[in-house]
Amino acid sequence: EHIRIDGLVEAHAYSLLHAVEVEGHRLVFLRNPWGNDKRWNGRWSDGDDAWAKKPSLQQRLRPRFQSDGAFWMAWVDFQASFDFVFVCAKPMRSGKAAEEHAHMSATGQVPSAPAQPPPQRRRLAVALPELLPKLKPGTRVEVMDVTRPEINGSIFEVVRWDEDAEEYELQGAPAAYWTCSRCGEVNKRLRDGCNVCSGAREVSAALLGRLRLRADSVILPAGTEV
């Protein structure tokens, strides 16, 4: 096993227990199935300063700060750290559980949900981008640009803030793993060829190169003071 600098175990599965948006903060609650102290140590982790700065949030979510493998983390950090989310069907005791799940996936019949208004922070970013705080170089952010839908939801790192152009210069943050388009094998980021079929890695220039975006196209990380 390899423990990363952020406390997560490399190539390890975690249980996603909750996803919440409280007071403008988007957080997820995960658990290491091992139930030990090998867990996230970044923002919103056990004992992180973010909890002390938001006592009302701590009171509502009630983090336990125990070595039980459970932890909170920001949604943007979750997106940057994990590549796959697998959902288990609820009626797993039924002998037809796998068949029903495959049928629903094949038909694509997903019930629609009413559109929700953007959170207050997002509305503020659109209306008054000049009042937003400037993020430090190295900060990982999610981007959302209506003129470039191919990059929406992707994670980038801040290179610098261009004061004259009033734009961020961003660098694509490569994912820890990539999926071979030929055989579907999941490979580590450092491999240039597939571990199974030796297929070449396909790299999207739009997601790995640099780009410039206005402040209202950059979603502030959870915990950013506005």
N, C-alpha and C positions, 0 to 999 in steps of 0.2 A: 504494500500500500504506500501511496505517496501523499503526504499531507502538504497542501499548498500553503503559501504564505498567508492567505486569507482564512485559514483554518479548515477549509473544505477538503474532503478526500477526493483525489483525482479519480475520474471515471467511476464514481460511486452514485448510487441511487438514493434519493431522499424522498420522504413522504411530504406532500403538499397538503397541509391540514386546513389552512384558512387563507383568504385573500380579502383585505379590507381597505376601505378608503375613509379615513377619519381625519377631520380638521385639515383637509387638503393633502394628507400624507397617504400615499399608496404603499401598503406593506403586505408582505406574505409571511405566513407562519409555517415553518418546516420542521422536520424531525429526522435525525439520523437514526435509521432502524437499529443500529448498534446500541443506542441508548447510553452513550458515554460522553466524554468531554470533547470529542472531535467534532467541532461545530464552527459555524461562521463567527469571525471575530471583527467584522467590519461595522459599518453604520447600522444602528439599531440592534446590535448584538447584545448579549447579556452584559449588563453593566456599562454599556456605551454612554457617553456624555449626552447623546441625543435624548435619552429618557429624562435626564435631570432638567433639560431645557424645556421639556414638554410634560410637566407633571400631570396635566389633565389627560393627556394621551396615555400615560402610564396607568392612571387610575382606571381608564376605560378598558384597556387591553390586559392589564394585570400580568405582565411578564413575570415568570417565577425565578429566573436567574439561578437555575440549578444545573448540575452536570448530568442531565438526562437526555442530551442529544437534541432537545427542542430549542428553537431560536426564531427570532424575527429578523427580517431583512427588508431593505427597500426594494420596491418593484423593479426599478431600473438596474439595481445590482443583481437581482434574480435573472433578468433578461441577459445581462452580460456574463453570468456565471453558468447558466444552464442552457442546453440546446434542445431538449426534448421534454414534453410533458405527456405521460401516458395515463389515460383515464380508464378506470375499471368500472364495468357495468354493476349496478347495484344488486340485481337478482343473481348473484354468483352461485347461490345454492341450487338454482334450477339447472337441470341437465341441458336445457336449450339456451343457456346464457350466451355461450360463444356464438351460436347460430343467430340469435336475435341481434346481438351486437353487430355482427357482420352485415346483417340485413339492413339495419338502420344506417350503418356507414355507407353501404352501397347506394341506398336510395337518396341519401343526403337530405332527408326530411327533418330539418332542424327547426323547431318552433321559433318564430320571429319574436323579438322583444322590442318594445317601444324605445325610440331614440331618447337617450338621456342628455340633458344639457351639460356642457362642459363644466368642470369644477371651477370654483371662483378664481383659483390661481391661473387657470388657463384663460379665462375671460380677461383677467387683468393683463396677461401677457399679450393678448391680441389688441386690447384697447390702448394700453400704455407701455409699450415695449421699452421706451427710454427710461422708465423707472425701475426696471428689473436689475437685480444685482449682477455684477460681472463675475463669471465663473473663472476659477483659477485653471491654469494649464494642467492637463492630466486628468481633469474631472470627466467622468464618463456620463454621457447624457443620451437620452432618446430624442430622435428628431422627428418632426412632423411638418412636411411642406406640401401644400396642396398642388404646387406646380411640379413636384417630382414624386409621384406616388410610389415609385420603385424603391425609394429609400425610407419610406414611412415605417416607423417602429424599429428602425435599425439603431444600433448603439455605436456612438462615435466618441472620441476623446478630444477635449478642447486643446488646441495648439496655442492659440492666443486670441485676444480680442483686438480687432482693428478699430481704433478709436475714430480714425478719419472716415472710414467707410461704414462704420457702425455695423460691423458684421463679425461673426465668429469664424475663425479658420479652424476646421475640424479635420481629424485624421481617423480613418476607419479603424475600428477595434476588431481584430480578427477573433473569431470564435475559437474555443478550445478544441473543437472537433469539426470535421467536415464529412459529408456523406457522398460516397461515390455514385455518380449518376448512372454508371453501367451496372453495378451489382447491388447497390444499396448498402454496402458495408460502411460502418462508421469508423473513421480514422482519426488519429490524433493530429493536431494542427501542424506539427513539425514534419509530418510525412508528406512528400511531394507526389507519391504514388500510392495507389490503393493496396492495402495489406493482403487482399484476397485475389483480385484480378489484375493488379498492377496498372489499372487505369489512371490516367493523368488527372491531377487535381485541377478542377475548374475554379478559377478565382474571378469574382465579379469586381471589375475595376471601379464600379460605382460605390461599392461597399468598403473597399480597401484603400482607395485613393483619398486625396484631400479635396475638400469642398468648402465653400463659404456660404453661410446662412445668416439671416437676420435673427435677432434675439427672439422674435416671436415664433420662430420655427424650431427653437430648442426648448424642450421640456425640462424645467428645473428639477434636479434630483430631490427626492423627498428629504425634508429636513432643512432645505435652503431657506434662510430668513429673507422674507420679502419686505 
